[in-house]
């Protein structure tokens, strides 16, 4: 497996991203096309188009919501543990000063650079992108959703 870095850390779930979404997109376009082509059945085809749009939207939102909320909680617990192991200090005291995206980006930092990167993030209010780009020794998260 290729080493994970800022450039390749995005992941795709093939059945969802490369099968379900393209199929529903094709069906939605087909329904819209048929609605314009057949004036007598226009309402039925446009209703089907609207249904396809709602299915895609709901599928995306539900999948994202449950998976990411669970992952967010796990990452916070992981960061509390890692920060305590590295520094002997509680991370909970810093959490209110950091945004979720900053905390999530910090999880890719190695133990050697974690404390300094947290302090730099707090002092300079780094964005998640800047945090990820600052990491010298990227710690892969191959179990992400």
Backbone as JSON, one array per atom type, in Angstrom:
{
  "sequence": "XXXXXXXXXXXXXXXXXXXXXXXXXXXXXXXXXXXXXXXXXXXXXXXXXXXXXXXXXXXXXXXXXXXXXXXXXXXXXXXXXXXXXXXXXXXXXXXXXXXXXXXXXXXXXXXXXXXXXXXXXXXXXXXXXXXXXXXXXXXXXXXXX",
  "N": [[0.84, -1.18, 0.0], [0.52, 2.23, -0.78], [2.31, 4.89, 0.82], [0.59, 7.08, 2.96], [-0.23, 10.49, 2.45], [-0.55, 14.12, 2.36], [-1.31, 14.58, -0.28], [-2.59, 12.25, -1.14], [-4.61, 11.39, 0.62], [-7.38, 11.32, 0.47], [-10.29, 9.25, 0.22], [-12.26, 6.81, -1.53], [-15.35, 5.11, -1.75], [-16.01, 2.55, -3.65], [-18.48, 1.12, -4.54], [-20.37, 3.02, -3.81], [-19.49, 5.64, -4.66], [-18.67, 5.22, -7.33], [-20.54, 3.59, -8.55], [-23.31, 3.69, -7.5], [-23.88, 6.56, -7.39], [-23.19, 7.43, -10.1], [-25.07, 5.83, -11.57], [-27.57, 6.73, -10.56], [-27.38, 9.36, -11.35], [-27.35, 9.1, -14.18], [-29.89, 7.95, -14.53], [-31.46, 10.04, -13.54], [-30.87, 12.1, -15.41], [-31.84, 10.83, -17.7], [-34.61, 10.65, -17.05], [-35.23, 13.39, -16.93], [-34.67, 14.11, -19.58], [-36.6, 12.56, -20.92], [-38.86, 13.77, -19.91], [-38.81, 16.22, -21.21], [-38.95, 15.37, -23.81], [-41.35, 13.96, -24.16], [-44.17, 15.48, -24.08], [-46.75, 14.78, -23.25], [-46.41, 13.08, -21.11], [-45.0, 14.56, -19.37], [-45.26, 15.49, -16.64], [-45.08, 13.14, -15.15], [-42.47, 12.19, -15.78], [-40.89, 14.33, -14.89], [-41.52, 14.31, -12.23], [-40.39, 11.86, -11.55], [-37.74, 12.59, -12.04], [-37.36, 14.5, -10.01], [-37.66, 12.83, -7.81], [-35.42, 11.16, -8.14], [-33.37, 13.02, -7.73], [-33.85, 13.67, -5.04], [-33.37, 11.16, -3.86], [-30.62, 10.8, -4.34], [-29.59, 13.02, -2.95], [-30.48, 12.51, -0.29], [-29.28, 10.0, 0.18], [-26.57, 10.7, 0.06], [-26.4, 12.56, 2.19], [-27.24, 11.1, 4.48], [-25.4, 8.97, 4.53], [-23.0, 10.37, 4.81], [-23.49, 11.82, 7.18], [-23.94, 9.99, 9.42], [-21.66, 8.3, 9.35], [-19.51, 10.18, 9.44], [-19.99, 11.67, 11.79], [-19.67, 9.72, 13.76], [-17.01, 9.06, 13.27], [-15.84, 11.53, 13.88], [-16.17, 11.68, 16.67], [-14.57, 9.52, 17.46], [-12.05, 10.36, 16.58], [-11.64, 12.62, 18.21], [-11.43, 11.37, 20.74], [-9.17, 9.79, 20.25], [-7.26, 11.84, 19.81], [-7.23, 13.07, 22.33], [-6.16, 11.02, 23.89], [-3.65, 10.53, 22.57], [-2.4, 13.06, 22.81], [-2.21, 13.3, 25.59], [-0.53, 11.12, 26.17], [1.81, 11.92, 24.85], [2.4, 14.45, 25.99], [1.62, 14.48, 28.66], [-0.33, 16.13, 29.48], [-3.73, 17.33, 29.54], [-5.76, 17.19, 26.69], [-8.32, 18.09, 26.44], [-8.52, 20.61, 27.55], [-7.59, 22.25, 25.58], [-9.22, 21.84, 23.43], [-11.5, 23.49, 23.13], [-10.44, 25.74, 22.07], [-9.73, 25.12, 19.56], [-10.83, 24.43, 16.23], [-13.09, 21.96, 14.84], [-12.1, 21.03, 12.34], [-9.4, 21.69, 12.56], [-8.57, 20.04, 14.67], [-9.06, 17.56, 13.5], [-7.23, 17.59, 11.42], [-4.84, 17.66, 12.81], [-4.54, 15.07, 13.7], [-3.03, 13.65, 11.9], [-0.43, 14.18, 12.43], [2.82, 13.21, 13.6], [3.93, 11.75, 16.74], [6.23, 13.09, 17.56], [6.01, 15.65, 16.49], [3.56, 16.58, 17.28], [2.87, 18.13, 19.7], [4.24, 20.6, 19.26], [3.03, 21.36, 16.87], [0.37, 21.64, 17.65], [0.63, 23.8, 19.41], [1.58, 25.74, 17.6], [-0.63, 25.89, 15.91], [-2.53, 26.93, 17.68], [-1.37, 29.42, 18.27], [-1.06, 30.67, 15.77], [-3.42, 30.25, 14.5], [-3.83, 28.27, 12.44], [-5.1, 26.95, 9.34], [-6.88, 23.9, 8.49], [-5.81, 22.85, 6.16], [-3.3, 24.12, 6.09], [-2.2, 23.03, 8.39], [-2.03, 20.29, 7.71], [-0.23, 20.48, 5.58], [2.01, 21.28, 6.93], [2.93, 19.12, 8.28], [5.56, 16.96, 8.82], [6.18, 14.26, 9.24], [4.04, 12.23, 8.28], [1.26, 10.59, 9.67], [-0.44, 7.9, 8.76], [-3.94, 7.31, 8.24], [-5.54, 4.78, 7.61], [-7.96, 3.61, 8.04], [-10.11, 5.24, 7.8], [-13.42, 6.51, 7.01]],
  "CA": [[0.0, 0.0, 0.0], [1.26, 3.48, -0.88], [2.32, 5.7, 2.03], [-0.42, 8.13, 2.93], [0.28, 11.86, 2.59], [-1.57, 15.13, 2.08], [-1.73, 14.49, -1.67], [-3.35, 11.04, -1.48], [-5.35, 10.9, 1.77], [-8.82, 11.18, 0.2], [-10.67, 7.88, -0.09], [-13.54, 6.63, -2.21], [-16.01, 3.83, -1.59], [-16.32, 2.26, -5.05], [-19.9, 0.9, -4.85], [-21.16, 4.23, -3.59], [-19.04, 6.76, -5.48], [-18.47, 4.9, -8.74], [-21.66, 2.81, -9.08], [-24.61, 4.25, -7.11], [-24.05, 7.95, -7.84], [-23.3, 7.54, -11.56], [-26.33, 5.25, -12.04], [-28.68, 7.63, -10.26], [-27.21, 10.55, -12.21], [-27.79, 8.72, -15.51], [-31.35, 7.81, -14.48], [-32.03, 11.38, -13.39], [-30.76, 12.79, -16.7], [-32.77, 10.15, -18.59], [-35.97, 11.09, -16.7], [-35.35, 14.78, -17.34], [-34.73, 14.1, -21.04], [-37.91, 12.03, -21.31], [-39.85, 14.79, -19.57], [-38.79, 17.23, -22.27], [-39.25, 14.73, -25.1], [-42.75, 13.5, -24.17], [-45.01, 16.48, -23.39], [-47.96, 14.18, -22.67], [-46.03, 12.43, -19.85], [-44.02, 15.47, -18.77], [-45.38, 15.54, -15.18], [-44.59, 11.88, -14.59], [-41.02, 12.13, -15.93], [-40.28, 15.35, -14.03], [-41.68, 13.8, -10.86], [-39.33, 10.86, -11.39], [-36.48, 13.32, -11.95], [-37.3, 15.07, -8.66], [-37.44, 11.7, -6.89], [-34.01, 10.75, -8.28], [-32.56, 14.05, -7.07], [-34.02, 13.5, -3.59], [-32.7, 9.92, -3.45], [-29.17, 11.07, -4.32], [-29.32, 13.95, -1.86], [-30.66, 11.83, 0.99], [-28.24, 8.97, 0.31], [-25.32, 11.39, 0.36], [-26.45, 13.18, 3.5], [-27.31, 10.08, 5.53], [-24.11, 8.27, 4.55], [-22.01, 11.29, 5.36], [-23.81, 12.24, 8.54], [-23.7, 8.96, 10.43], [-20.27, 7.88, 9.33], [-18.59, 11.23, 9.85], [-20.2, 12.01, 13.2], [-19.02, 8.66, 14.53], [-15.57, 9.23, 13.09], [-15.45, 12.73, 14.62], [-16.05, 11.32, 18.09], [-13.41, 8.65, 17.63], [-10.84, 11.18, 16.4], [-11.47, 13.42, 19.43], [-10.93, 10.48, 21.79], [-7.8, 9.46, 19.87], [-6.41, 13.01, 20.03], [-7.09, 13.23, 23.78], [-5.23, 9.99, 24.34], [-2.31, 10.78, 22.02], [-1.83, 14.28, 23.39], [-1.86, 13.0, 26.97], [0.64, 10.23, 26.16], [2.97, 12.68, 24.39], [2.72, 15.62, 26.81], [1.22, 14.34, 30.06], [-1.33, 17.17, 29.72], [-5.04, 17.01, 28.99], [-6.1, 17.86, 25.43], [-9.65, 18.67, 26.59], [-8.37, 22.02, 27.88], [-7.29, 22.97, 24.34], [-10.24, 21.55, 22.41], [-12.42, 24.62, 22.92], [-9.71, 26.78, 21.33], [-9.48, 24.59, 18.22], [-12.01, 24.02, 15.47], [-13.1, 20.53, 14.5], [-11.21, 20.74, 11.21], [-8.03, 21.75, 13.04], [-8.34, 18.81, 15.45], [-9.03, 16.43, 12.59], [-5.99, 17.67, 10.67], [-3.73, 17.37, 13.73], [-4.38, 13.63, 13.93], [-2.05, 13.08, 10.98], [0.92, 14.53, 12.89], [3.51, 12.19, 14.4], [4.07, 12.1, 18.15], [7.34, 14.03, 17.71], [5.64, 17.01, 16.08], [2.19, 16.89, 17.69], [2.77, 19.23, 20.66], [4.65, 21.84, 18.62], [2.03, 21.73, 15.86], [-0.8, 22.13, 18.38], [0.97, 25.15, 19.89], [1.63, 26.61, 16.43], [-2.02, 26.07, 15.47], [-3.18, 27.83, 18.62], [-0.81, 30.78, 18.2], [-1.19, 31.25, 14.44], [-4.74, 29.89, 13.98], [-3.63, 27.61, 11.14], [-6.22, 26.22, 8.75], [-6.61, 22.46, 8.42], [-4.92, 22.64, 5.02], [-1.95, 24.54, 6.5], [-1.72, 22.03, 9.36], [-1.65, 19.09, 6.97], [0.95, 20.77, 4.78], [3.13, 21.48, 7.85], [3.33, 17.84, 8.86], [6.77, 16.39, 8.21], [6.11, 12.8, 9.35], [2.59, 11.96, 8.17], [0.76, 9.34, 10.26], [-1.57, 7.48, 7.92], [-5.2, 6.84, 8.82], [-6.06, 3.93, 6.53], [-9.24, 3.05, 8.44], [-11.13, 6.28, 7.71], [-14.57, 6.3, 6.12]],
  "C": [[0.89, 1.25, 0.0], [1.2, 4.24, 0.44], [1.34, 6.84, 1.89], [0.25, 9.49, 3.16], [-0.86, 12.83, 2.32], [-2.14, 14.95, 0.67], [-2.62, 13.29, -1.97], [-4.23, 10.53, -0.33], [-6.86, 10.81, 1.57], [-9.12, 9.74, -0.19], [-12.04, 7.85, -0.74], [-14.05, 5.23, -1.92], [-16.61, 3.49, -2.95], [-17.81, 2.01, -5.3], [-20.74, 2.17, -4.73], [-20.78, 5.34, -4.57], [-18.99, 6.45, -6.98], [-19.56, 4.03, -9.36], [-22.99, 3.52, -8.78], [-24.82, 5.66, -7.66], [-24.09, 8.08, -9.36], [-24.62, 6.97, -12.11], [-27.51, 6.17, -11.77], [-28.58, 8.91, -11.08], [-27.71, 10.26, -13.62], [-29.32, 8.6, -15.54], [-32.03, 9.16, -14.34], [-32.0, 12.16, -14.69], [-31.73, 12.17, -17.71], [-34.22, 10.6, -18.33], [-36.22, 12.53, -17.14], [-35.49, 14.88, -18.86], [-36.1, 13.62, -21.52], [-39.02, 13.03, -21.0], [-39.92, 15.88, -20.62], [-39.21, 16.65, -23.62], [-40.73, 14.35, -25.23], [-43.64, 14.48, -23.41], [-46.23, 15.86, -22.72], [-47.65, 13.56, -21.3], [-45.04, 13.28, -19.05], [-44.08, 15.44, -17.25], [-44.81, 14.28, -14.53], [-43.06, 11.84, -14.64], [-40.33, 13.17, -15.03], [-40.43, 14.98, -12.56], [-40.62, 12.75, -10.58], [-37.96, 11.52, -11.28], [-36.3, 13.89, -10.55], [-37.03, 13.98, -7.62], [-35.99, 11.24, -6.94], [-33.09, 11.75, -7.58], [-32.65, 13.9, -5.56], [-33.32, 12.25, -3.09], [-31.19, 10.15, -3.35], [-28.83, 11.97, -3.14], [-29.42, 13.25, -0.51], [-29.6, 10.75, 1.21], [-26.91, 9.59, 0.7], [-25.33, 11.92, 1.79], [-26.46, 12.14, 4.63], [-25.97, 9.35, 5.65], [-23.05, 9.13, 5.21], [-22.25, 11.55, 6.83], [-23.44, 11.19, 9.57], [-22.24, 8.55, 10.48], [-19.33, 8.94, 9.86], [-18.77, 11.65, 11.3], [-19.54, 10.97, 14.1], [-17.5, 8.8, 14.46], [-15.07, 10.46, 13.86], [-15.25, 12.43, 16.09], [-14.82, 10.47, 18.34], [-12.11, 9.44, 17.52], [-10.6, 12.04, 17.64], [-10.89, 12.57, 20.57], [-9.47, 10.11, 21.5], [-6.86, 10.62, 20.16], [-6.21, 13.27, 21.52], [-6.05, 12.24, 24.31], [-3.8, 10.28, 23.86], [-1.65, 11.98, 22.65], [-1.4, 14.04, 24.83], [-0.61, 12.12, 27.04], [1.9, 11.02, 25.81], [3.39, 13.75, 25.4], [2.46, 15.43, 28.3], [0.17, 15.38, 30.45], [-2.64, 16.77, 29.04], [-5.32, 17.85, 27.74], [-7.44, 18.56, 25.53], [-9.58, 20.18, 26.88], [-8.11, 22.87, 26.64], [-8.39, 22.85, 23.3], [-11.15, 22.74, 22.11], [-11.76, 25.74, 22.13], [-9.43, 26.37, 19.89], [-10.8, 24.27, 17.53], [-11.95, 22.52, 15.21], [-12.12, 20.23, 13.38], [-9.75, 20.81, 11.62], [-7.67, 20.47, 13.81], [-8.19, 17.62, 14.51], [-7.74, 16.43, 11.76], [-4.79, 17.3, 11.54], [-3.52, 15.88, 13.94], [-3.37, 12.99, 13.01], [-0.62, 13.35, 11.41], [1.51, 13.38, 13.72], [3.61, 12.67, 15.84], [5.16, 13.14, 18.35], [6.95, 15.47, 17.38], [4.27, 17.46, 16.58], [2.11, 18.11, 18.6], [3.14, 20.56, 20.01], [3.61, 22.3, 17.6], [0.74, 22.23, 16.51], [-0.55, 23.56, 18.85], [1.01, 26.14, 18.74], [0.22, 26.91, 15.91], [-2.75, 27.06, 16.38], [-2.67, 29.27, 18.48], [-1.06, 31.45, 16.86], [-2.55, 30.99, 13.81], [-4.65, 29.3, 12.57], [-4.92, 26.96, 10.65], [-5.88, 24.74, 8.71], [-5.66, 22.14, 7.26], [-3.48, 23.0, 5.4], [-1.35, 23.55, 7.51], [-1.22, 20.8, 8.62], [-0.39, 19.31, 6.16], [2.19, 20.97, 5.65], [3.67, 20.17, 8.4], [4.51, 17.26, 8.09], [6.72, 14.86, 8.18], [4.65, 12.4, 9.45], [2.26, 10.6, 8.76], [-0.52, 8.96, 9.52], [-2.76, 7.05, 8.76], [-5.9, 6.04, 7.73], [-7.42, 3.32, 6.86], [-10.37, 4.07, 8.37], [-12.27, 5.86, 6.8], [-14.39, 7.11, 4.86]]
}
